[in-house]
Amino acid sequence: MVETPKFQKVANKSDLREGGLLGVQIDSNRIVLAMVEDKIYAMNAVCSHKGAPLEEGTLLGYDLKCPWHFALFDVRNGKVSAKTVWAKDLESYPVQVDQTTGDILINVSSSGGGSADSVKASGTK
């Protein structure tokens, strides 16, 4: 798969384990990747409450728990839990995974997220 201006490679699927978190960066955007049920999700990695690094949090199913004040965010869409009144929703981003190479690509110019779309390599790098 060839990177496009919108989707950029940030990691490889081998860098992330089931139930795990991985912090990555594109330009000034700090992003946390999460793998749940073999699907990869991407959202802002900075907690909207006090700026905690969410890649240091805990993943409980689809809920990412902030390491500082325990705000809960849904990794599928960046939405904060209704029980977490002290934080605001975060941006989530579309993800693609190249099934041939395992490369993880995200599009930070388009929010709205969703799970990883499986794609096959369409060319060489």
Phi, psi and omega per residue, in radians:
M1 nan 2.381 3.124
V2 -1.704 2.327 3.104
E3 -1.110 2.480 3.046
T4 -1.916 2.926 3.130
P5 -1.017 -0.483 -3.110
K6 -1.508 -0.809 -3.135
F7 -1.688 2.261 -3.123
Q8 -2.205 2.446 3.108
K9 -1.204 2.305 3.122
V10 -2.136 -0.362 -3.089
A11 -2.974 -3.071 3.040
N12 -2.146 2.597 -3.102
K13 -0.986 -0.478 3.112
S14 -1.192 -0.274 3.122
D15 -1.399 -0.199 -2.995
L16 -2.219 2.348 3.110
R17 -1.876 2.837 3.097
E18 -0.977 2.288 -3.126
G19 1.330 0.183 -3.069
G20 -1.812 2.921 3.121
L21 -2.189 2.580 3.105
L22 -2.523 2.205 3.086
G23 -1.523 2.339 3.099
V24 -2.387 2.976 -3.142
Q25 -2.481 2.371 2.966
I26 -2.166 2.049 -3.062
D27 0.932 -2.136 -3.131
S28 -1.664 0.086 -3.110
N29 -1.559 2.006 3.004
R30 -1.529 2.220 -3.021
I31 -2.271 2.499 3.035
V32 -1.946 2.294 3.041
L33 -1.733 2.480 3.101
A34 -2.329 2.462 3.068
M35 -1.997 2.087 3.113
V36 -2.290 2.182 -3.131
E37 0.913 0.751 3.099
D38 1.157 0.242 3.048
K39 -1.933 2.577 -3.087
I40 -1.935 2.364 -3.130
Y41 -2.157 2.670 3.138
A42 -2.358 2.361 3.091
M43 -2.638 2.935 3.090
N44 -0.950 2.488 -3.087
A45 -1.751 0.138 -3.114
V46 -1.982 2.065 -3.120
C47 -1.053 2.379 -3.110
S48 -1.284 -0.134 3.141
H49 -1.467 -1.144 -3.090
K50 -2.299 0.242 3.043
G51 1.442 0.361 -3.139
A52 -1.117 2.605 3.087
P53 -1.377 1.855 -3.018
L54 -1.185 -0.364 3.075
E55 -1.145 -0.241 3.070
E56 -1.647 0.058 3.139
G57 -1.394 -2.882 -3.110
T58 -2.128 2.343 3.108
L59 -1.728 2.095 3.141
L60 -2.091 1.609 -2.999
G61 1.162 -2.169 3.104
Y62 -1.597 -0.030 -3.110
D63 -1.644 2.175 3.051
L64 -1.736 2.109 -3.114
K65 -1.702 2.155 3.122
C66 -1.044 2.399 -3.113
P67 -1.276 -0.301 -3.079
W68 -1.648 -0.956 -3.041
H69 -2.185 0.225 2.958
F70 1.156 0.448 2.997
A71 -1.084 2.559 -3.140
L72 -1.957 2.265 3.115
F73 -2.167 2.441 3.073
D74 -1.450 2.056 -3.078
V75 -1.172 -0.303 -3.131
R76 -1.259 -0.475 -3.051
N77 -2.539 -0.004 3.123
G78 1.354 0.068 -3.098
K79 -1.284 2.404 3.102
V80 -1.419 2.576 3.120
S81 -1.127 2.561 3.087
A82 -1.075 -0.384 3.114
K83 -1.390 -0.186 -3.093
T84 -1.860 1.474 -3.058
V85 -1.427 -0.193 -3.064
W86 -1.640 0.027 3.136
A87 -2.247 2.842 3.140
K88 -2.009 2.806 3.120
D89 -0.994 2.636 3.087
L90 -1.974 2.793 3.074
E91 -1.249 2.486 2.969
S92 -2.094 2.794 -2.998
Y93 -2.324 2.558 3.073
P94 -1.104 2.508 -3.116
V95 -2.197 2.470 2.967
Q96 -2.230 2.502 3.062
V97 -2.147 2.180 3.082
D98 -1.331 1.993 -3.074
Q99 -1.207 -0.329 3.121
T100 -1.429 -0.810 -3.058
T101 -1.763 -0.358 -3.055
G102 1.454 0.070 -3.136
D103 -1.117 2.393 3.092
I104 -1.792 2.172 3.138
L105 -2.123 2.418 3.094
I106 -2.244 2.760 -3.119
N107 -2.048 1.753 -3.132
V108 -1.419 -0.174 3.116
S109 -1.468 -0.088 -3.138
S110 -2.308 1.949 3.096
S111 -1.545 2.922 3.136
G112 2.194 -0.347 2.972
G113 0.944 -2.472 -3.034
G114 1.984 3.045 -3.099
S115 -1.373 3.005 -3.136
A116 -1.158 2.293 3.001
D117 -1.563 2.270 3.095
S118 -1.400 2.293 3.104
V119 -2.340 2.657 3.090
K120 -1.741 2.670 3.116
A121 -1.067 2.340 -3.136
S122 -1.948 0.063 -3.122
G123 -3.108 -3.070 3.105
T124 -1.734 2.792 -3.136
K125 -1.491 nan nan
